[in-house]
Amino acid sequence: MELKIKEILKSKGLTSAQLAERIGITKGALSNSINKNPTLSTLEKIAEALDVQVVDLFENKTTTANCPHCGKPISIELK
């Protein structure tokens, strides 16, 4: 799933350096976290710093999975 942190930063008039400062990490650490596999804790800090919900950080709020019981594809919408 892709994150849309850059778009949120732009809409709020912030830079990634400012976001990193708000959550108490370096800009490089923020970049590594965003581009690799951020932890839920990091996503929560970013969301709080940007005054959004964690789910708002994701590009696609709908995902598909297979039902564990019957194997049919199901669609899950994050709200």
N, CA, C and O atoms as a Maestro MAE file, in Angstrom:
{
 s_m_m2io_version
 :::
 2.0.0
}

f_m_ct {
 s_m_title
 :::
 protein
 m_atom[316] {
  # First column is atom index #
  i_m_mmod_type
  r_m_x_coord
  r_m_y_coord
  r_m_z_coord
  i_m_residue_number
  s_m_chain_name
  s_m_pdb_residue_name
  s_m_pdb_atom_name
  i_m_atomic_number
  :::
  1 25 0.840 -1.171 0.000 1 A "MET " " N  " 7
  2 3 0.000 0.000 0.000 1 A "MET " " CA " 6
  3 2 0.892 1.243 0.000 1 A "MET " " C  " 6
  4 15 1.891 1.304 0.717 1 A "MET " " O  " 8
  5 25 0.527 2.200 -0.789 2 A "GLU " " N  " 7
  6 3 1.324 3.411 -0.866 2 A "GLU " " CA " 6
  7 2 0.822 4.453 0.121 2 A "GLU " " C  " 6
  8 15 -0.376 4.582 0.371 2 A "GLU " " O  " 8
  9 25 1.772 5.188 0.670 3 A "LEU " " N  " 7
  10 3 1.425 6.261 1.601 3 A "LEU " " CA " 6
  11 2 1.322 7.573 0.841 3 A "LEU " " C  " 6
  12 15 2.006 7.785 -0.160 3 A "LEU " " O  " 8
  13 25 0.466 8.437 1.329 4 A "LYS " " N  " 7
  14 3 0.332 9.747 0.681 4 A "LYS " " CA " 6
  15 2 0.742 10.872 1.622 4 A "LYS " " C  " 6
  16 15 0.102 11.921 1.680 4 A "LYS " " O  " 8
  17 25 1.811 10.631 2.349 5 A "ILE " " N  " 7
  18 3 2.303 11.614 3.309 5 A "ILE " " CA " 6
  19 2 2.770 12.878 2.604 5 A "ILE " " C  " 6
  20 15 2.521 13.982 3.089 5 A "ILE " " O  " 8
  21 25 3.447 12.732 1.463 6 A "LYS " " N  " 7
  22 3 3.928 13.913 0.731 6 A "LYS " " CA " 6
  23 2 2.772 14.823 0.333 6 A "LYS " " C  " 6
  24 15 2.878 16.045 0.433 6 A "LYS " " O  " 8
  25 25 1.678 14.237 -0.114 7 A "GLU " " N  " 7
  26 3 0.513 15.031 -0.512 7 A "GLU " " CA " 6
  27 2 -0.094 15.752 0.676 7 A "GLU " " C  " 6
  28 15 -0.510 16.905 0.564 7 A "GLU " " O  " 8
  29 25 -0.145 15.071 1.820 8 A "ILE " " N  " 7
  30 3 -0.702 15.694 3.029 8 A "ILE " " CA " 6
  31 2 0.202 16.829 3.489 8 A "ILE " " C  " 6
  32 15 -0.278 17.896 3.870 8 A "ILE " " O  " 8
  33 25 1.515 16.597 3.452 9 A "LEU " " N  " 7
  34 3 2.452 17.658 3.825 9 A "LEU " " CA " 6
  35 2 2.250 18.886 2.947 9 A "LEU " " C  " 6
  36 15 2.190 20.011 3.443 9 A "LEU " " O  " 8
  37 25 2.147 18.664 1.649 10 A "LYS " " N  " 7
  38 3 1.966 19.778 0.709 10 A "LYS " " CA " 6
  39 2 0.678 20.534 1.007 10 A "LYS " " C  " 6
  40 15 0.663 21.765 1.003 10 A "LYS " " O  " 8
  41 25 -0.403 19.803 1.263 11 A "SER " " N  " 7
  42 3 -1.693 20.460 1.524 11 A "SER " " CA " 6
  43 2 -1.681 21.265 2.817 11 A "SER " " C  " 6
  44 15 -2.451 22.212 2.972 11 A "SER " " O  " 8
  45 25 -0.805 20.887 3.744 12 A "LYS " " N  " 7
  46 3 -0.718 21.584 5.023 12 A "LYS " " CA " 6
  47 2 0.426 22.601 5.052 12 A "LYS " " C  " 6
  48 15 0.648 23.268 6.063 12 A "LYS " " O  " 8
  49 25 1.148 22.714 3.935 13 A "GLY " " N  " 7
  50 3 2.238 23.680 3.849 13 A "GLY " " CA " 6
  51 2 3.434 23.320 4.716 13 A "GLY " " C  " 6
  52 15 4.123 24.205 5.222 13 A "GLY " " O  " 8
  53 25 3.685 22.027 4.891 14 A "LEU " " N  " 7
  54 3 4.792 21.566 5.714 14 A "LEU " " CA " 6
  55 2 5.832 20.844 4.869 14 A "LEU " " C  " 6
  56 15 5.536 20.375 3.770 14 A "LEU " " O  " 8
  57 25 7.041 20.762 5.388 15 A "THR " " N  " 7
  58 3 8.088 20.001 4.736 15 A "THR " " CA " 6
  59 2 8.313 18.701 5.508 15 A "THR " " C  " 6
  60 15 7.863 18.555 6.645 15 A "THR " " O  " 8
  61 25 9.012 17.768 4.877 16 A "SER " " N  " 7
  62 3 9.312 16.514 5.568 16 A "SER " " CA " 6
  63 2 10.246 16.769 6.750 16 A "SER " " C  " 6
  64 15 10.180 16.062 7.755 16 A "SER " " O  " 8
  65 25 11.110 17.769 6.638 17 A "ALA " " N  " 7
  66 3 11.999 18.121 7.755 17 A "ALA " " CA " 6
  67 2 11.184 18.612 8.954 17 A "ALA " " C  " 6
  68 15 11.493 18.273 10.096 17 A "ALA " " O  " 8
  69 25 10.153 19.405 8.696 18 A "GLN " " N  " 7
  70 3 9.294 19.881 9.773 18 A "GLN " " CA " 6
  71 2 8.525 18.724 10.417 18 A "GLN " " C  " 6
  72 15 8.364 18.681 11.636 18 A "GLN " " O  " 8
  73 25 8.055 17.791 9.589 19 A "LEU " " N  " 7
  74 3 7.350 16.630 10.125 19 A "LEU " " CA " 6
  75 2 8.296 15.799 10.985 19 A "LEU " " C  " 6
  76 15 7.928 15.379 12.082 19 A "LEU " " O  " 8
  77 25 9.508 15.559 10.499 20 A "ALA " " N  " 7
  78 3 10.493 14.790 11.260 20 A "ALA " " CA " 6
  79 2 10.753 15.440 12.616 20 A "ALA " " C  " 6
  80 15 10.836 14.759 13.638 20 A "ALA " " O  " 8
  81 25 10.879 16.758 12.610 21 A "GLU " " N  " 7
  82 3 11.105 17.490 13.862 21 A "GLU " " CA " 6
  83 2 9.916 17.330 14.806 21 A "GLU " " C  " 6
  84 15 10.100 17.162 16.011 21 A "GLU " " O  " 8
  85 25 8.704 17.381 14.269 22 A "ARG " " N  " 7
  86 3 7.498 17.242 15.097 22 A "ARG " " CA " 6
  87 2 7.412 15.882 15.780 22 A "ARG " " C  " 6
  88 15 6.905 15.771 16.896 22 A "ARG " " O  " 8
  89 25 7.915 14.838 15.096 23 A "ILE " " N  " 7
  90 3 7.808 13.506 15.699 23 A "ILE " " CA " 6
  91 2 9.113 13.065 16.359 23 A "ILE " " C  " 6
  92 15 9.209 11.947 16.864 23 A "ILE " " O  " 8
  93 25 10.116 13.940 16.356 24 A "GLY " " N  " 7
  94 3 11.333 13.691 17.112 24 A "GLY " " CA " 6
  95 2 12.331 12.742 16.477 24 A "GLY " " C  " 6
  96 15 13.056 12.037 17.178 24 A "GLY " " O  " 8
  97 25 12.371 12.721 15.138 25 A "ILE " " N  " 7
  98 3 13.372 11.897 14.449 25 A "ILE " " CA " 6
  99 2 14.037 12.749 13.371 25 A "ILE " " C  " 6
  100 15 13.586 13.853 13.068 25 A "ILE " " O  " 8
  101 25 15.113 12.217 12.800 26 A "THR " " N  " 7
  102 3 15.791 12.958 11.736 26 A "THR " " CA " 6
  103 2 15.011 12.815 10.428 26 A "THR " " C  " 6
  104 15 14.189 11.913 10.268 26 A "THR " " O  " 8
  105 25 15.290 13.721 9.510 27 A "LYS " " N  " 7
  106 3 14.644 13.654 8.199 27 A "LYS " " CA " 6
  107 2 15.004 12.344 7.496 27 A "LYS " " C  " 6
  108 15 14.161 11.743 6.831 27 A "LYS " " O  " 8
  109 25 16.254 11.905 7.642 28 A "GLY " " N  " 7
  110 3 16.689 10.651 7.033 28 A "GLY " " CA " 6
  111 2 15.955 9.449 7.614 28 A "GLY " " C  " 6
  112 15 15.571 8.537 6.882 28 A "GLY " " O  " 8
  113 25 15.759 9.449 8.930 29 A "ALA " " N  " 7
  114 3 15.032 8.354 9.582 29 A "ALA " " CA " 6
  115 2 13.578 8.337 9.131 29 A "ALA " " C  " 6
  116 15 12.992 7.271 8.939 29 A "ALA " " O  " 8
  117 25 13.001 9.516 8.964 30 A "LEU " " N  " 7
  118 3 11.622 9.603 8.481 30 A "LEU " " CA " 6
  119 2 11.533 9.048 7.066 30 A "LEU " " C  " 6
  120 15 10.630 8.271 6.758 30 A "LEU " " O  " 8
  121 25 12.449 9.438 6.220 31 A "SER " " N  " 7
  122 3 12.455 8.963 4.840 31 A "SER " " CA " 6
  123 2 12.604 7.446 4.782 31 A "SER " " C  " 6
  124 15 11.877 6.774 4.050 31 A "SER " " O  " 8
  125 25 13.543 6.909 5.552 32 A "ASN " " N  " 7
  126 3 13.733 5.452 5.582 32 A "ASN " " CA " 6
  127 2 12.472 4.750 6.049 32 A "ASN " " C  " 6
  128 15 12.073 3.736 5.477 32 A "ASN " " O  " 8
  129 25 11.852 5.277 7.072 33 A "SER " " N  " 7
  130 3 10.651 4.656 7.624 33 A "SER " " CA " 6
  131 2 9.516 4.667 6.617 33 A "SER " " C  " 6
  132 15 8.831 3.660 6.440 33 A "SER " " O  " 8
  133 25 9.317 5.780 5.967 34 A "ILE " " N  " 7
  134 3 8.219 5.913 5.003 34 A "ILE " " CA " 6
  135 2 8.456 5.026 3.784 34 A "ILE " " C  " 6
  136 15 7.525 4.392 3.287 34 A "ILE " " O  " 8
  137 25 9.692 4.980 3.303 35 A "ASN " " N  " 7
  138 3 9.998 4.240 2.080 35 A "ASN " " CA " 6
  139 2 10.160 2.739 2.288 35 A "ASN " " C  " 6
  140 15 10.120 1.971 1.327 35 A "ASN " " O  " 8
  141 25 10.336 2.329 3.501 36 A "LYS " " N  " 7
  142 3 10.491 0.894 3.775 36 A "LYS " " CA " 6
  143 2 9.178 0.369 4.326 36 A "LYS " " C  " 6
  144 15 8.178 0.317 3.610 36 A "LYS " " O  " 8
  145 25 9.172 -0.014 5.571 37 A "ASN " " N  " 7
  146 3 7.978 -0.598 6.172 37 A "ASN " " CA " 6
  147 2 7.745 0.065 7.521 37 A "ASN " " C  " 6
  148 15 8.207 -0.448 8.540 37 A "ASN " " O  " 8
  149 25 7.031 1.205 7.555 38 A "PRO " " N  " 7
  150 3 6.864 1.921 8.816 38 A "PRO " " CA " 6
  151 2 6.067 1.104 9.834 38 A "PRO " " C  " 6
  152 15 5.148 0.361 9.488 38 A "PRO " " O  " 8
  153 25 6.446 1.267 11.083 39 A "THR " " N  " 7
  154 3 5.718 0.586 12.149 39 A "THR " " CA " 6
  155 2 4.416 1.333 12.422 39 A "THR " " C  " 6
  156 15 4.256 2.491 12.036 39 A "THR " " O  " 8
  157 25 3.501 0.660 13.083 40 A "LEU " " N  " 7
  158 3 2.245 1.304 13.457 40 A "LEU " " CA " 6
  159 2 2.517 2.491 14.369 40 A "LEU " " C  " 6
  160 15 1.850 3.521 14.270 40 A "LEU " " O  " 8
  161 25 3.480 2.351 15.241 41 A "SER " " N  " 7
  162 3 3.836 3.441 16.151 41 A "SER " " CA " 6
  163 2 4.281 4.683 15.375 41 A "SER " " C  " 6
  164 15 3.879 5.802 15.693 41 A "SER " " O  " 8
  165 25 5.113 4.470 14.357 42 A "THR " " N  " 7
  166 3 5.562 5.597 13.534 42 A "THR " " CA " 6
  167 2 4.405 6.214 12.777 42 A "THR " " C  " 6
  168 15 4.293 7.438 12.704 42 A "THR " " O  " 8
  169 25 3.541 5.382 12.211 43 A "LEU " " N  " 7
  170 3 2.367 5.898 11.490 43 A "LEU " " CA " 6
  171 2 1.467 6.695 12.416 43 A "LEU " " C  " 6
  172 15 0.920 7.721 12.012 43 A "LEU " " O  " 8
  173 25 1.303 6.239 13.654 44 A "GLU " " N  " 7
  174 3 0.474 6.958 14.618 44 A "GLU " " CA " 6
  175 2 1.083 8.323 14.942 44 A "GLU " " C  " 6
  176 15 0.361 9.315 15.049 44 A "GLU " " O  " 8
  177 25 2.407 8.378 15.097 45 A "LYS " " N  " 7
  178 3 3.091 9.647 15.376 45 A "LYS " " CA " 6
  179 2 2.941 10.609 14.198 45 A "LYS " " C  " 6
  180 15 2.686 11.798 14.385 45 A "LYS " " O  " 8
  181 25 3.101 10.083 12.993 46 A "ILE " " N  " 7
  182 3 2.962 10.920 11.799 46 A "ILE " " CA " 6
  183 2 1.536 11.454 11.694 46 A "ILE " " C  " 6
  184 15 1.329 12.644 11.454 46 A "ILE " " O  " 8
  185 25 0.559 10.577 11.874 47 A "ALA " " N  " 7
  186 3 -0.842 10.989 11.786 47 A "ALA " " CA " 6
  187 2 -1.153 12.062 12.822 47 A "ALA " " C  " 6
  188 15 -1.825 13.046 12.514 47 A "ALA " " O  " 8
  189 25 -0.671 11.877 14.042 48 A "GLU " " N  " 7
  190 3 -0.925 12.859 15.095 48 A "GLU " " CA " 6
  191 2 -0.277 14.199 14.753 48 A "GLU " " C  " 6
  192 15 -0.883 15.254 14.941 48 A "GLU " " O  " 8
  193 25 0.951 14.152 14.253 49 A "ALA " " N  " 7
  194 3 1.666 15.382 13.892 49 A "ALA " " CA " 6
  195 2 0.980 16.122 12.748 49 A "ALA " " C  " 6
  196 15 1.043 17.349 12.667 49 A "ALA " " O  " 8
  197 25 0.320 15.366 11.860 50 A "LEU " " N  " 7
  198 3 -0.363 15.979 10.716 50 A "LEU " " CA " 6
  199 2 -1.843 16.237 10.984 50 A "LEU " " C  " 6
  200 15 -2.550 16.780 10.135 50 A "LEU " " O  " 8
  201 25 -2.305 15.845 12.167 51 A "ASP " " N  " 7
  202 3 -3.703 16.017 12.571 51 A "ASP " " CA " 6
  203 2 -4.653 15.304 11.603 51 A "ASP " " C  " 6
  204 15 -5.645 15.870 11.143 51 A "ASP " " O  " 8
  205 25 -4.313 14.040 11.309 52 A "VAL " " N  " 7
  206 3 -5.157 13.187 10.465 52 A "VAL " " CA " 6
  207 2 -5.258 11.817 11.133 52 A "VAL " " C  " 6
  208 15 -4.539 11.530 12.090 52 A "VAL " " O  " 8
  209 25 -6.143 10.987 10.629 53 A "GLN " " N  " 7
  210 3 -6.245 9.612 11.092 53 A "GLN " " CA " 6
  211 2 -5.185 8.775 10.373 53 A "GLN " " C  " 6
  212 15 -4.771 9.113 9.264 53 A "GLN " " O  " 8
  213 25 -4.749 7.688 11.005 54 A "VAL " " N  " 7
  214 3 -3.746 6.814 10.383 54 A "VAL " " CA " 6
  215 2 -4.217 6.355 9.008 54 A "VAL " " C  " 6
  216 15 -3.429 6.319 8.063 54 A "VAL " " O  " 8
  217 25 -5.475 6.009 8.891 55 A "VAL " " N  " 7
  218 3 -6.003 5.518 7.614 55 A "VAL " " CA " 6
  219 2 -5.877 6.577 6.510 55 A "VAL " " C  " 6
  220 15 -5.782 6.230 5.333 55 A "VAL " " O  " 8
  221 25 -5.875 7.855 6.879 56 A "ASP " " N  " 7
  222 3 -5.753 8.925 5.893 56 A "ASP " " CA " 6
  223 2 -4.361 8.991 5.270 56 A "ASP " " C  " 6
  224 15 -4.168 9.650 4.248 56 A "ASP " " O  " 8
  225 25 -3.400 8.317 5.876 57 A "LEU " " N  " 7
  226 3 -2.040 8.308 5.351 57 A "LEU " " CA " 6
  227 2 -1.891 7.382 4.152 57 A "LEU " " C  " 6
  228 15 -0.891 7.447 3.437 57 A "LEU " " O  " 8
  229 25 -2.883 6.517 3.930 58 A "PHE " " N  " 7
  230 3 -2.799 5.528 2.870 58 A "PHE " " CA " 6
  231 2 -3.501 6.001 1.614 58 A "PHE " " C  " 6
  232 15 -4.573 6.604 1.666 58 A "PHE " " O  " 8
  233 25 -2.872 5.714 0.482 59 A "GLU " " N  " 7
  234 3 -3.393 6.106 -0.823 59 A "GLU " " CA " 6
  235 2 -4.717 5.428 -1.119 59 A "GLU " " C  " 6
  236 15 -5.683 6.077 -1.518 59 A "GLU " " O  " 8
  237 25 -4.753 4.142 -0.925 60 A "ASN " " N  " 7
  238 3 -5.932 3.365 -1.263 60 A "ASN " " CA " 6
  239 2 -6.591 2.891 0.021 60 A "ASN " " C  " 6
  240 15 -5.982 2.147 0.790 60 A "ASN " " O  " 8
  241 25 -7.812 3.304 0.261 61 A "LYS " " N  " 7
  242 3 -8.492 2.941 1.494 61 A "LYS " " CA " 6
  243 2 -9.302 1.657 1.353 61 A "LYS " " C  " 6
  244 15 -9.980 1.237 2.291 61 A "LYS " " O  " 8
  245 25 -9.232 1.043 0.192 62 A "THR " " N  " 7
  246 3 -9.929 -0.223 -0.026 62 A "THR " " CA " 6
  247 2 -8.901 -1.268 -0.443 62 A "THR " " C  " 6
  248 15 -8.054 -1.021 -1.302 62 A "THR " " O  " 8
  249 25 -8.988 -2.407 0.165 63 A "THR " " N  " 7
  250 3 -8.080 -3.499 -0.174 63 A "THR " " CA " 6
  251 2 -8.885 -4.779 -0.314 63 A "THR " " C  " 6
  252 15 -10.019 -4.861 0.158 63 A "THR " " O  " 8
  253 25 -8.314 -5.751 -0.946 64 A "THR " " N  " 7
  254 3 -9.006 -7.030 -1.101 64 A "THR " " CA " 6
  255 2 -8.200 -8.117 -0.407 64 A "THR " " C  " 6
  256 15 -6.978 -8.033 -0.279 64 A "THR " " O  " 8
  257 25 -8.910 -9.123 0.029 65 A "ALA " " N  " 7
  258 3 -8.310 -10.286 0.673 65 A "ALA " " CA " 6
  259 2 -9.200 -11.478 0.392 65 A "ALA " " C  " 6
  260 15 -10.317 -11.333 -0.103 65 A "ALA " " O  " 8
  261 25 -8.704 -12.638 0.706 66 A "ASN " " N  " 7
  262 3 -9.516 -13.839 0.555 66 A "ASN " " CA " 6
  263 2 -10.122 -14.207 1.899 66 A "ASN " " C  " 6
  264 15 -9.454 -14.141 2.931 66 A "ASN " " O  " 8
  265 25 -11.381 -14.592 1.880 67 A "CYS " " N  " 7
  266 3 -12.081 -15.033 3.081 67 A "CYS " " CA " 6
  267 2 -11.350 -16.264 3.640 67 A "CYS " " C  " 6
  268 15 -11.082 -17.213 2.903 67 A "CYS " " O  " 8
  269 25 -11.030 -16.246 4.940 68 A "PRO " " N  " 7
  270 3 -10.315 -17.396 5.500 68 A "PRO " " CA " 6
  271 2 -11.178 -18.667 5.586 68 A "PRO " " C  " 6
  272 15 -10.649 -19.765 5.755 68 A "PRO " " O  " 8
  273 25 -12.489 -18.515 5.471 69 A "HIS " " N  " 7
  274 3 -13.378 -19.665 5.587 69 A "HIS " " CA " 6
  275 2 -13.698 -20.298 4.229 69 A "HIS " " C  " 6
  276 15 -13.606 -21.515 4.068 69 A "HIS " " O  " 8
  277 25 -14.074 -19.463 3.256 70 A "CYS " " N  " 7
  278 3 -14.500 -20.021 1.971 70 A "CYS " " CA " 6
  279 2 -13.515 -19.752 0.835 70 A "CYS " " C  " 6
  280 15 -13.613 -20.366 -0.228 70 A "CYS " " O  " 8
  281 25 -12.566 -18.837 1.053 71 A "GLY " " N  " 7
  282 3 -11.566 -18.550 0.035 71 A "GLY " " CA " 6
  283 2 -11.991 -17.543 -1.017 71 A "GLY " " C  " 6
  284 15 -11.201 -17.200 -1.896 71 A "GLY " " O  " 8
  285 25 -13.245 -17.055 -0.942 72 A "LYS " " N  " 7
  286 3 -13.714 -16.074 -1.927 72 A "LYS " " CA " 6
  287 2 -13.068 -14.716 -1.651 72 A "LYS " " C  " 6
  288 15 -12.798 -14.375 -0.499 72 A "LYS " " O  " 8
  289 25 -12.822 -13.943 -2.716 73 A "PRO " " N  " 7
  290 3 -12.269 -12.604 -2.508 73 A "PRO " " CA " 6
  291 2 -13.292 -11.693 -1.841 73 A "PRO " " C  " 6
  292 15 -14.480 -11.723 -2.162 73 A "PRO " " O  " 8
  293 25 -12.804 -10.885 -0.908 74 A "ILE " " N  " 7
  294 3 -13.649 -9.900 -0.244 74 A "ILE " " CA " 6
  295 2 -12.955 -8.545 -0.328 74 A "ILE " " C  " 6
  296 15 -11.731 -8.470 -0.433 74 A "ILE " " O  " 8
  297 25 -13.731 -7.496 -0.282 75 A "SER " " N  " 7
  298 3 -13.209 -6.139 -0.325 75 A "SER " " CA " 6
  299 2 -13.349 -5.533 1.070 75 A "SER " " C  " 6
  300 15 -14.402 -5.629 1.701 75 A "SER " " O  " 8
  301 25 -12.271 -4.910 1.535 76 A "ILE " " N  " 7
  302 3 -12.265 -4.292 2.860 76 A "ILE " " CA " 6
  303 2 -12.008 -2.817 2.677 76 A "ILE " " C  " 6
  304 15 -11.009 -2.428 2.072 76 A "ILE " " O  " 8
  305 25 -12.909 -1.982 3.198 77 A "GLU " " N  " 7
  306 3 -12.745 -0.548 3.117 77 A "GLU " " CA " 6
  307 2 -12.366 -0.024 4.475 77 A "GLU " " C  " 6
  308 15 -13.059 -0.271 5.461 77 A "GLU " " O  " 8
  309 25 -11.243 0.717 4.533 78 A "LEU " " N  " 7
  310 3 -10.779 1.309 5.775 78 A "LEU " " CA " 6
  311 2 -11.481 2.643 5.983 78 A "LEU " " C  " 6
  312 15 -11.546 3.469 5.074 78 A "LEU " " O  " 8
  313 25 -11.996 2.841 7.164 79 A "LYS " " N  " 7
  314 3 -12.671 4.108 7.475 79 A "LYS " " CA " 6
  315 2 -12.063 4.763 8.660 79 A "LYS " " C  " 6
  316 15 -12.504 5.839 9.065 79 A "LYS " " O  " 8
  :::
 }
 m_bond[315] {
  # First column is bond index #
  i_m_from
  i_m_to
  i_m_order
  :::
  1 1 2 1
  2 2 3 1
  3 3 4 2
  4 3 5 1
  5 5 6 1
  6 6 7 1
  7 7 8 2
  8 7 9 1
  9 9 10 1
  10 10 11 1
  11 11 12 2
  12 11 13 1
  13 13 14 1
  14 14 15 1
  15 15 16 2
  16 15 17 1
  17 17 18 1
  18 18 19 1
  19 19 20 2
  20 19 21 1
  21 21 22 1
  22 22 23 1
  23 23 24 2
  24 23 25 1
  25 25 26 1
  26 26 27 1
  27 27 28 2
  28 27 29 1
  29 29 30 1
  30 30 31 1
  31 31 32 2
  32 31 33 1
  33 33 34 1
  34 34 35 1
  35 35 36 2
  36 35 37 1
  37 37 38 1
  38 38 39 1
  39 39 40 2
  40 39 41 1
  41 41 42 1
  42 42 43 1
  43 43 44 2
  44 43 45 1
  45 45 46 1
  46 46 47 1
  47 47 48 2
  48 47 49 1
  49 49 50 1
  50 50 51 1
  51 51 52 2
  52 51 53 1
  53 53 54 1
  54 54 55 1
  55 55 56 2
  56 55 57 1
  57 57 58 1
  58 58 59 1
  59 59 60 2
  60 59 61 1
  61 61 62 1
  62 62 63 1
  63 63 64 2
  64 63 65 1
  65 65 66 1
  66 66 67 1
  67 67 68 2
  68 67 69 1
  69 69 70 1
  70 70 71 1
  71 71 72 2
  72 71 73 1
  73 73 74 1
  74 74 75 1
  75 75 76 2
  76 75 77 1
  77 77 78 1
  78 78 79 1
  79 79 80 2
  80 79 81 1
  81 81 82 1
  82 82 83 1
  83 83 84 2
  84 83 85 1
  85 85 86 1
  86 86 87 1
  87 87 88 2
  88 87 89 1
  89 89 90 1
  90 90 91 1
  91 91 92 2
  92 91 93 1
  93 93 94 1
  94 94 95 1
  95 95 96 2
  96 95 97 1
  97 97 98 1
  98 98 99 1
  99 99 100 2
  100 99 101 1
  101 101 102 1
  102 102 103 1
  103 103 104 2
  104 103 105 1
  105 105 106 1
  106 106 107 1
  107 107 108 2
  108 107 109 1
  109 109 110 1
  110 110 111 1
  111 111 112 2
  112 111 113 1
  113 113 114 1
  114 114 115 1
  115 115 116 2
  116 115 117 1
  117 117 118 1
  118 118 119 1
  119 119 120 2
  120 119 121 1
  121 121 122 1
  122 122 123 1
  123 123 124 2
  124 123 125 1
  125 125 126 1
  126 126 127 1
  127 127 128 2
  128 127 129 1
  129 129 130 1
  130 130 131 1
  131 131 132 2
  132 131 133 1
  133 133 134 1
  134 134 135 1
  135 135 136 2
  136 135 137 1
  137 137 138 1
  138 138 139 1
  139 139 140 2
  140 139 141 1
  141 141 142 1
  142 142 143 1
  143 143 144 2
  144 143 145 1
  145 145 146 1
  146 146 147 1
  147 147 148 2
  148 147 149 1
  149 149 150 1
  150 150 151 1
  151 151 152 2
  152 151 153 1
  153 153 154 1
  154 154 155 1
  155 155 156 2
  156 155 157 1
  157 157 158 1
  158 158 159 1
  159 159 160 2
  160 159 161 1
  161 161 162 1
  162 162 163 1
  163 163 164 2
  164 163 165 1
  165 165 166 1
  166 166 167 1
  167 167 168 2
  168 167 169 1
  169 169 170 1
  170 170 171 1
  171 171 172 2
  172 171 173 1
  173 173 174 1
  174 174 175 1
  175 175 176 2
  176 175 177 1
  177 177 178 1
  178 178 179 1
  179 179 180 2
  180 179 181 1
  181 181 182 1
  182 182 183 1
  183 183 184 2
  184 183 185 1
  185 185 186 1
  186 186 187 1
  187 187 188 2
  188 187 189 1
  189 189 190 1
  190 190 191 1
  191 191 192 2
  192 191 193 1
  193 193 194 1
  194 194 195 1
  195 195 196 2
  196 195 197 1
  197 197 198 1
  198 198 199 1
  199 199 200 2
  200 199 201 1
  201 201 202 1
  202 202 203 1
  203 203 204 2
  204 203 205 1
  205 205 206 1
  206 206 207 1
  207 207 208 2
  208 207 209 1
  209 209 210 1
  210 210 211 1
  211 211 212 2
  212 211 213 1
  213 213 214 1
  214 214 215 1
  215 215 216 2
  216 215 217 1
  217 217 218 1
  218 218 219 1
  219 219 220 2
  220 219 221 1
  221 221 222 1
  222 222 223 1
  223 223 224 2
  224 223 225 1
  225 225 226 1
  226 226 227 1
  227 227 228 2
  228 227 229 1
  229 229 230 1
  230 230 231 1
  231 231 232 2
  232 231 233 1
  233 233 234 1
  234 234 235 1
  235 235 236 2
  236 235 237 1
  237 237 238 1
  238 238 239 1
  239 239 240 2
  240 239 241 1
  241 241 242 1
  242 242 243 1
  243 243 244 2
  244 243 245 1
  245 245 246 1
  246 246 247 1
  247 247 248 2
  248 247 249 1
  249 249 250 1
  250 250 251 1
  251 251 252 2
  252 251 253 1
  253 253 254 1
  254 254 255 1
  255 255 256 2
  256 255 257 1
  257 257 258 1
  258 258 259 1
  259 259 260 2
  260 259 261 1
  261 261 262 1
  262 262 263 1
  263 263 264 2
  264 263 265 1
  265 265 266 1
  266 266 267 1
  267 267 268 2
  268 267 269 1
  269 269 270 1
  270 270 271 1
  271 271 272 2
  272 271 273 1
  273 273 274 1
  274 274 275 1
  275 275 276 2
  276 275 277 1
  277 277 278 1
  278 278 279 1
  279 279 280 2
  280 279 281 1
  281 281 282 1
  282 282 283 1
  283 283 284 2
  284 283 285 1
  285 285 286 1
  286 286 287 1
  287 287 288 2
  288 287 289 1
  289 289 290 1
  290 290 291 1
  291 291 292 2
  292 291 293 1
  293 293 294 1
  294 294 295 1
  295 295 296 2
  296 295 297 1
  297 297 298 1
  298 298 299 1
  299 299 300 2
  300 299 301 1
  301 301 302 1
  302 302 303 1
  303 303 304 2
  304 303 305 1
  305 305 306 1
  306 306 307 1
  307 307 308 2
  308 307 309 1
  309 309 310 1
  310 310 311 1
  311 311 312 2
  312 311 313 1
  313 313 314 1
  314 314 315 1
  315 315 316 2
  :::
 }
}
